[in-house]
Amino acid sequence: MAVILGIAGTAKNTGKTTTTKAIMDQVQQDKNRLLGLTSIGYDGEDMDNITGLPKPKIEVWPGALVAVAERSLEVSSAQIQLLEKTDIATPLGKIILGKVIKSGTLLIAGPNKSKELRRILPLLQHYGANFIIVDGALNRIAPMVEVNSLILATGAAKTSNLTDLAWETKHLVEILQYPVFPKTENMVNVDSILDIQAAQRLTAILLNNQGVVINGVISSQGLEYLIQAGEELKGKMLILPDAIKLLVCGEVRHIYNLLTRLKNFGLEIGVKKEVRVTALTVNPYYPQFRFSSNDYQAAYVDQGLLYESITNSVNIPVFDIVEEGGHKLYEVIVEKEIY
């Protein structure tokens, strides 16, 4: 079995690539680990297409295994030996499995869907990878349900208001840590709740049964409608496949507030599958717009205050990768023995 680690940035420029590189460096030094690398979709510009500022590049080394789209190799300096070509289609061609035979940079463009990632991960393991990194982002987080450990990268690029950043990070982590509930005999299974009609049916079913299992997602509109049942929800149970399904329904703070109101009425909310958030990384950098020259310049919030505000808001380890490097974070990942 392999460590399958997802790394997701909460916004552009929050340090996800820096975090990924730091962990990769540790994997390269660990003689018991063979790296497997893929991505959810595409994320690898040489230059940030919004700010015009340079972004770090991912460099891979001989022996590492990758699962990337064919055309991503055209703009990569690393040389890849083809191991297998899949029928998984992306905008940049079919996904291939390959082995790095010459060091260089690599554009990480991988599968887009959960079911595709679910196919790729065993293939990487088949070819020997036992530490797999899945590169992603909050707006492409749905397939991260397939990983067994998740690192979130956040920072001032999300918002330079540290109070707001701390609250949003707290809300995000708390949603992802929703408890796993066992399915009980009296629960009713329903499909995704995406409109008012479905929300009406859900409410009626929930009020007449012990609980409901939603085999899909529930929209923010669905949660808002459910709130109208008020105290009648007390003692009922609402279960989703995983907490990530809650994050694809809307803005984090809004979803958190809706869920809090439902829980205050006594509704128990849980998931069938745990999403294990192992740690957070923080980055004080943010691109600051200059009206005088109509471009961006690098700016930074106070590093100590950022670290303190995030650390005090969550119950998981927080790391400043630029200051600390990746050693301690890697230790946390390995010590948890998530296989």
Buried (B, 14 or more C-beta within 10 A) or exposed (E): EBBBBBBBBBBBBBBBBBBBBBBBBBBBEBEEBBBBBBBBBBBBEEEBEEBEBEBEBBBBBEEBBBBBBBBBBEEBBBBBEEBEEBEBEBEBBEBBBBBBEEBBBBBBBBBBBBEBBEBBBEBBBEBEBBBBBBBBBBBBBBBBBBBBBBBBBBBBBBBBEBEEBBBBBBBBBBBBBBEEBEEEEEBBEBEBBBEEEBBBBBBEBBEEBEBBBBEEBBBBBBBBBBBEBBEBBEEBBBBBBBBBBBBBBBEBEBBBBBBEBBEEBEBBBBBBEBBBBBBBBBBBBBBEEEEEEEEBEEBBBEBEEBBBBBBEBBEBBBBBBBEEBBEBBBEBBBEBEBE
